[in-house]
Amino acid sequence: MGGSRRGWARLALERYGLLKRWRELALIVARACREVLGPGCLGVYVAGGAAEGRLTVLSDIDVVIVVDDPRA
C-alpha cells in the first residue's frame, strides 16, 4: 500500500504541474479555434479556479469558447 501512495503523490504533482501551465494550454486552444473557425472564433476564455488563482491538484481548466455560429 505504501507504494501506491507514493505513486499517487507523484501523479498528483505531475497533474498540478500541468495545471499550472493553463495559460500556455489556453493559447493552444485559442490557436486551434482560430485555425478551425477563422473569424467565427470570437474568443477563448479561461474561467473558474485557474483564472482566479485557486488551482489545486483536483482542479480542472474551464475553457469557454465563443463562436458566431454554434453549429460550426
BARO-248135 format. One line per field, with one value per residue: residue number from 1; residue in three letters; x, y, z of N, C-alpha, C in turn. Coordinates in nm, 4 decimals. Atoms other than C-alpha are relative to their C-alpha. Layout:
<recs>
num = c(NUM|...);
residu = c(ALA|...);
nx = c(X|...);
ny = c(Y|...);
nz = c(Z|...);
cax = c(X|...);
cay = c(Y|...);
caz = c(Z|...);
cx = c(X|...);
cy = c(Y|...);
cz = c(Z|...);
</recs>
This chain:
<recs>
num = c(1|2|3|4|5|6|7|8|9|10|11|12|13|14|15|16|17|18|19|20|21|22|23|24|25|26|27|28|29|30|31|32|33|34|35|36|37|38|39|40|41|42|43|44|45|46|47|48|49|50|51|52|53|54|55|56|57|58|59|60|61|62|63|64|65|66|67|68|69|70|71|72);
residu = c(MET|GLY|GLY|SER|ARG|ARG|GLY|TRP|ALA|ARG|LEU|ALA|LEU|GLU|ARG|TYR|GLY|LEU|LEU|LYS|ARG|TRP|ARG|GLU|LEU|ALA|LEU|ILE|VAL|ALA|ARG|ALA|CYS|ARG|GLU|VAL|LEU|GLY|PRO|GLY|CYS|LEU|GLY|VAL|TYR|VAL|ALA|GLY|GLY|ALA|ALA|GLU|GLY|ARG|LEU|THR|VAL|LEU|SER|ASP|ILE|ASP|VAL|VAL|ILE|VAL|VAL|ASP|ASP|PRO|ARG|ALA);
nx = c(0.0809|-0.0865|-0.0412|0.1092|0.0095|-0.1073|0.0400|0.1035|-0.0621|-0.0752|0.0984|0.0612|-0.0949|-0.0044|0.1262|-0.0049|-0.0943|0.0714|0.1028|-0.0631|-0.0292|0.1298|-0.0077|-0.0575|0.0988|0.1096|-0.0466|0.0067|0.1425|0.0400|-0.0574|0.0757|0.1317|-0.0159|-0.0332|0.1175|0.1162|-0.0374|0.0650|0.1132|-0.0451|0.0075|-0.0816|-0.0253|-0.0192|-0.0172|0.0829|-0.0109|-0.1154|-0.1237|0.0054|0.0083|-0.1172|0.0365|-0.0281|-0.0434|-0.0262|0.1287|0.0616|0.0003|-0.0139|0.1264|-0.0222|0.1214|-0.0277|0.1114|0.0018|0.1123|0.1010|-0.0251|0.0129|-0.1239);
ny = c(-0.1194|-0.1171|-0.0327|-0.0641|-0.1390|-0.0753|-0.0121|-0.1030|-0.1306|-0.0359|-0.0375|-0.1266|-0.1071|-0.0140|-0.0644|-0.1389|-0.0663|-0.0238|-0.1013|-0.1310|-0.0477|-0.0272|-0.1103|0.0585|0.0906|-0.0823|-0.0568|0.1079|0.0141|-0.1190|0.0161|0.1045|-0.0566|-0.0910|0.0799|0.0748|-0.0853|-0.1304|-0.1117|0.0507|0.0152|-0.1357|-0.0134|0.1164|-0.0503|0.0959|-0.0381|0.0894|0.0000|-0.0403|-0.1438|-0.0694|0.0315|0.0965|0.1354|0.1076|0.1218|0.0526|-0.0970|0.0194|-0.1276|-0.0305|-0.0831|-0.0439|-0.0395|-0.0774|0.0096|-0.0733|0.0970|0.1196|0.1231|0.0162);
nz = c(0.0000|-0.0033|0.1356|0.0741|-0.0465|0.0660|0.1386|0.0079|-0.0252|0.1208|0.1012|-0.0409|0.0302|0.1459|0.0393|-0.0435|0.0896|0.1257|-0.0258|-0.0138|0.1354|0.0615|0.0977|0.1221|0.0577|0.0518|0.1275|0.0990|0.0323|0.0766|0.1348|0.0688|0.0299|0.1136|0.1188|0.0437|0.0246|0.0544|-0.0690|-0.0768|-0.1387|-0.0529|-0.1198|-0.0844|-0.1355|-0.1088|-0.1142|-0.1151|-0.0889|0.0661|0.0241|-0.1293|-0.0807|-0.1038|0.0472|-0.0887|0.0766|0.0453|0.0901|0.1438|0.0687|0.0655|0.1175|0.0675|0.1371|0.0538|0.1466|0.0595|0.0412|-0.0809|0.0797|0.0783);
cax = c(0.0000|0.2865|0.3981|0.0545|0.0538|0.3892|0.2547|-0.0500|0.1645|0.3872|0.0855|-0.0697|0.2472|0.2622|-0.1027|-0.0521|0.2499|0.0340|-0.2470|-0.0036|0.0619|-0.3023|-0.2064|0.0074|-0.2627|-0.5321|-0.3221|-0.3022|-0.6820|-0.7258|-0.4910|-0.6787|-1.0124|-0.8875|-0.7430|-1.0699|-1.3238|-1.1273|-1.3195|-1.6017|-1.3917|-1.4873|-1.2952|-1.1463|-1.1594|-1.0442|-1.2833|-1.3001|-1.0154|-0.7361|-0.8436|-0.8995|-0.5675|-0.7284|-0.5672|-0.5341|-0.4326|-0.8041|-0.8761|-0.9649|-0.9256|-1.2578|-1.2395|-1.5184|-1.5110|-1.7327|-1.8301|-2.0511|-2.2325|-2.2613|-2.3455|-1.9988);
cay = c(0.0000|0.2407|0.2169|0.3119|0.6233|0.7311|0.6616|0.8787|1.1599|1.1525|1.1604|1.4434|1.6510|1.5811|1.6819|2.0000|2.0860|2.0517|2.2582|2.5395|2.5655|2.6685|2.9913|2.8056|2.5436|2.8102|2.9710|2.6351|2.6018|2.9598|2.8940|2.5752|2.7586|3.0271|2.7644|2.5701|2.8532|3.1539|3.4732|3.2568|3.2107|3.5234|3.4494|3.1901|3.2491|3.0630|3.0679|2.9143|2.8200|2.8637|3.2163|3.3052|3.1661|2.8830|2.5790|2.2580|1.9107|1.8312|2.1331|2.1324|2.4046|2.5565|2.6949|2.8974|2.9265|3.1948|3.1353|3.3270|3.0106|2.7329|2.4818|2.5255);
caz = c(0.0000|0.0697|-0.2930|-0.4233|-0.2064|-0.3463|-0.6928|-0.6277|-0.4913|-0.7999|-1.0302|-0.8286|-0.8630|-1.2371|-1.2731|-1.0722|-1.2866|-1.5976|-1.4454|-1.3647|-1.7413|-1.8017|-1.9800|-2.2313|-2.2831|-2.3275|-2.6023|-2.7805|-2.7613|-2.8892|-3.1834|-3.2706|-3.2515|-3.4910|-3.7289|-3.7422|-3.7315|-3.8552|-3.7810|-3.6447|-3.3302|-3.1373|-2.8199|-2.5885|-2.2141|-1.9049|-1.6089|-1.2647|-1.0361|-1.2893|-1.3810|-1.0156|-0.8928|-0.6952|-0.8555|-0.6588|-0.7653|-0.8060|-1.0286|-1.3927|-1.6529|-1.7552|-2.1090|-2.2691|-2.6475|-2.8006|-3.1633|-3.4032|-3.5158|-3.2564|-3.5307|-3.6835);
cx = c(0.0853|0.0448|-0.1092|-0.0184|0.1064|-0.0338|-0.1052|0.0603|0.0779|-0.0953|-0.0668|0.0927|0.0120|-0.1248|0.0009|0.0960|-0.0641|-0.1050|0.0601|0.0365|-0.1280|0.0059|0.0515|-0.1016|-0.1182|0.0387|-0.0050|-0.1450|-0.0461|0.0525|-0.0787|-0.1379|0.0087|0.0313|-0.1246|-0.1131|0.0325|-0.0676|-0.1247|0.0349|0.0092|0.0842|0.0147|0.0383|0.0196|-0.0788|0.0309|0.1312|0.1297|0.0042|0.0012|0.1182|-0.0275|0.0251|0.0389|0.0251|-0.1299|-0.0721|-0.0079|0.0178|-0.1280|0.0257|-0.1348|0.0405|-0.1259|0.0112|-0.1191|-0.1114|0.0244|-0.0156|0.1273|0.0849);
cy = c(0.1259|0.0421|0.0702|0.1443|0.0851|0.0196|0.1077|0.1381|0.0468|0.0452|0.1332|0.1166|0.0235|0.0732|0.1474|0.0806|0.0333|0.1092|0.1398|0.0592|0.0419|0.1123|-0.0503|-0.0899|0.0768|0.0640|-0.1046|-0.0201|0.1173|-0.0082|-0.1023|0.0503|0.0913|-0.0759|-0.0682|0.0928|0.1352|0.1114|-0.0425|-0.0265|0.1404|0.0201|-0.1312|0.0539|-0.1149|0.0534|-0.0924|0.0139|0.0447|0.1514|0.0798|-0.0304|-0.0970|-0.1434|-0.0921|-0.1214|-0.0606|0.0930|-0.0525|0.1381|0.0222|0.0981|0.0300|0.0474|0.0674|-0.0022|0.0757|-0.0922|-0.1302|-0.1310|-0.0304|-0.1143);
cz = c(0.0000|-0.1386|-0.0786|0.0444|-0.0666|-0.1462|-0.0188|0.0172|-0.1231|-0.1092|0.0330|-0.0304|-0.1496|-0.0497|0.0372|-0.0874|-0.1335|0.0179|0.0105|-0.1360|-0.0731|-0.1018|-0.1348|-0.0703|-0.0582|-0.1329|-0.1114|-0.0441|-0.0860|-0.1430|-0.0805|-0.0396|-0.1219|-0.1289|-0.0563|-0.0427|-0.0623|0.0778|0.0789|0.1446|0.0591|0.1258|0.0739|0.1374|0.0975|0.1192|0.1173|0.0747|-0.0640|-0.0164|0.1306|0.0912|0.1125|-0.0441|0.1140|-0.0882|-0.0547|-0.0982|-0.1423|-0.0614|-0.0791|-0.1136|-0.0639|-0.1391|-0.0549|-0.1525|-0.0553|-0.0450|0.0758|-0.0756|-0.0771|0.0481);
</recs>
